[in-house]
Amino acid sequence: MKKHLNLYITGKVQRIGFRFSCMQTAYKWGITGIVRNKSDGSLYVEAEGDEEQLKHFVEWCKKGPIWARVDDLRAETGELKNYKAFDISR
């Protein structure tokens, strides 16, 4: 069964390729949704997939790419939006 998560990620997560790496990881796990930079230096992600896919994706997001430093990741369940792909949003 498909689920929707809203992820709030803080730390050194901008200007290091996190969004692009996030998109690649989403494709790897079959996740759809969006990732976007926030003005406070954090990232916001909406991710949709089955529970197992989301588990792997969130585990990756807790670390991010090699240059990242994730200080905190908060995940909230949201309403399905039935994204067709995973995109970097502005």
Secondary structure as UniProt FT lines:
FT   STRAND          2..12
FT   HELIX           18..29
FT   STRAND          32..37
FT   TURN            39..40
FT   STRAND          43..50
FT   HELIX           51..61
FT   TURN            62..63
FT   TURN            66..67
FT   STRAND          69..78
FT   STRAND          86..88
//
